[in-house]
Amino acid sequence: MNIQNNNINFTGLYLKTNKPMAISTERINKMSQILKERGGFINRLEKEENTDVFINGTLSKVSLSHEKYGTDVHKYMKPIPLKAFTAENEEKIIKTLREAVKKIENDWDICDYSAQMHA
């Protein structure tokens, strides 16, 4: 476990809080449980989709951050309720993530083109 800038890296799963908070044994156990159950999928997101997984401080919602596009993914993909972050939904989550990345790429391309036209 690594704690840095209000984010706790729990081997590929990050706890994201708005302000510093005490990390209880209960939270650590819950993070361990999530990692045990979803660790393979979290690893797949990290390795194949270049995406990190963040869980909010109440351990109720999961959000994604793409290596290149960062948290802009949230503009195209709402946070996922933890109860929906399941094996049954893996392919749906991957598909939605890929669609979000395509939309971001398109928007970034439009911004680049616009900036070049006005330069």
Disulfide bonds with the S-S distance in Angstrom:
none
